[in-house]
Amino acid sequence: MSNVCDAAIVFTRSWRINSSMSFYGAFFRTLLWRPRQATQALFWYVRGQAPRAHRHLRAGAAPSLYTGLAQAAGENQASSHVGAAPSAHAYQVWIDTVERRDKTLAQAAQTIAGWQSHPRITVLLYQEPGVSAGAFERCITALSQQVYRQWELVLIQSHAAQPPLAIDVPRLVLAPSRATNVAQALSIGMQAASGGHIVPLAAGTRLAPTALYHFAEALQDDPEADVLYGDHDHTGLLGIRRGPWFKPAWNPAMFLSQDYISQICLIRAHHLTEALPLPPALAEAATYTVLLRAMMQAGASVVHVPHILAQISREDERETIRPESALDPAETPAETPDEPAPAPAEDAIIPLPVEPTTTFPTPAFPVPPETPAVEAPQPEAPQPSPLPMGGLPVTSARHAARLAALARHLEGEGAAIAPGPWGTHRIAWPLPDQPEPVSILIPAGQQAEPLRRCVLSLLGSTRYAQRHVVIASHGMPGPDMERYLTRIAQNPRVTVLRLADAPSTAALLNRAARAAQGRFLCLMSPDVEALDDLWLTSMVRHARREGVGAVGAKLLHYDGTIRHAGLVLGLGEGAGHAHHLQPDGQPGYFAQAHVTRQATAVSGACLLVDRQAFESVGGLDEEAFANAWHDVDLCLRLQGAGLRNIYVPEAVLLHHDKPFTRRRVSHEGELAMLRSRWGTDTFRDPLHHRYLDRQSERYTLRL
């Protein structure tokens, strides 16, 4: 405990100084952007009201979070918070006024003294070739500044590395032999490790001074946790922090599609012992391979530590997709004709703007025909190949190793693995030899043209063989709708239901579900049009898996921006569309719009669900959610029954809705019921970080 007491004296004496420096740093940054807010903050600070002063600084930073789209929205006030990613200025203000590491450091010693246990943590650091001496020294310095003292450093050197110079780490253990790759380094390091928990650390990653403290703190509440992971940000040439990745709670589907954990994690030691040694082919993804084995087993306990625990330097950003605004212009040296920019490393992911060869293209949108086409039975298209998602490149050696590790982990399950956009992964889960029938349920709506366009795409542009369309219409359609329904009812793939006793959209869909024959039910809006012929195949691959509830697709606006990429509960005190208005051809917030992942809810504009699961929760609640929010309520009831709702970005459809439509504007009664039943006015979605703004659909900071 002597080390802890010494730390308490040091941090307590320096806390007031650091707190003042933190305030004045935020003050001068805000002064450049919002001088009035900064002046008001200074007034209250010198009056001794620091909390009020910090609130003024956060208010001064908030407007800079949103750029471009707020002005483009014009009179659409509801869209003012649908903007770009957080600016560098806003993140610096967040660091000074919200994160407040100085306050955590000042209180850490007292908190640690009250813990029941003080777990010993081993940091495994591999000094691999190519890491600069400066990056290595910064990594070591950050370790020596940890406020939690029950740790050791096991240093494993590569054969090419020189002996470290002037390393002043009292708990350093130098591994007895050298390694040729990361996988071998883990094996060698584990032989010398004495801690019960392991932090694999890349030489270009700097731990925050509170990193090991937060890990040990989380272990007080979950002492049996198998894996803990935290958030991280990035540093540029000048060491300025930017590009934070505030990560979701444990999301198994997302982890299979994207490694969002190995950058900063703590693993129970026996998992590494059991997983090692690894074959050389998996060396570049050694930590990911170990995590797959540890985290995906039944009953594994995985804990998210919601703090920024590490900074990844520019030298080690090869496998991190950063948001567009993460690159600080102040840190980017200007290029001159005489001095061209250096070429990226061979295994580097190029920061935005990405090269054309690695850009994930936005699907081409169909041009509506000038005259209506008459639907007729379509000849059967050939069934999809086992892997309907080729054509995307492997971006690096690490990417290739992760794909190999994933294939090894899923061996025997019949799944096919392929590279996804921006260093992610895609999995084609197996289908039976005989496709299982799907009934696509569509409420007819009021206008014939959107319905005609939707049905035409389902009959002519969808490859899944066992599909049948069920159109549910109110009893009194207009003349154009009546003519269309009479004509389309002649198609053997279409059933038209005329339901005079169905007073709402939810009632229409419930009646259609009872009349349908398919094992799977696909709820669809008549405003939706299929773009990808394999969209339904991709969704069925997930819907038929055990434990899956609703499956949602990616929906695009006609301008190529995202309409739906999963719903976040609590946005706008209801539920909001994640990544709304993000261009589909850009990665956005760490490529999360482009990876398969669990979502709290998905949109009923295109929602696939197993009939048995749908019926087990009572279908749609047509009494409480007659015309809106019934999709969210259904997803939450499925989740309450122990099922997972999945967002599938490979299924791409076009939504002809207006970009700024808000269901809550005309359905206040349903929204009030949603808040009453599910507490959406205060609920924080575990898949949406607490430091992200609950009023923004674009993953911006909450200040």
ABEGO torsion letter per residue (X at the ends): XAAAAAAAAAAAAAAAAAAAAAAAAAAAAAAAABAAAAAAAAAAAAAGBAAAAAAAAAAAAAAAABBGAAAAAEABAAAAABBBBBBAAAAAAAAAAAAGAAAAAAAAAAAAAABABBBBBBBBBBBBBGBBAAAAAAAAAAAAABABABBBBBBBBBAABBBBBGBBBAABBBBABBBABAAAAAAAAAAABABABBBBBBAABBBBAAAAAAAAAAAAABAABABBBBBBBBBBAAGBBBGBBBBBBBBAAAAAABBAAAABBBBBAAAAAAAOBBBAAAAAAAAAAAAAAAAABBGBBBBBBBBBABBBBAAAAAABBBBAAABBAAABBBBBAABBBBBBBAABBBBOBBBAAABBBBBBBBBBBABBBBBBBBBBBBBBBABAABGBBBABAAAAAAAAAAAAAABGAGBBBBBBBGGBBBBBBBBBABBBBBBBBBBAEABAAAAAAAAAAAAAABABABBBBBBBBBABBBAAAAAAAAAAAABAABBBBBBAABABAAAAAAAAAAABABABBBBBBAABBBABAAAAAAAAAAAABBGBBBBBBBBBBAAGBBABAEBBBGBGGBBBBBGBGBBAABAEBGGAAABBBBBABBBAABBBBBAAAAAAAGEBBAAABAABGAAAAAAAAAAAAGBBBBBBAABBBBBABBAABBAAAABAAAAAAAAAAAGAAABBBAABBAABBAABAAGBBBX
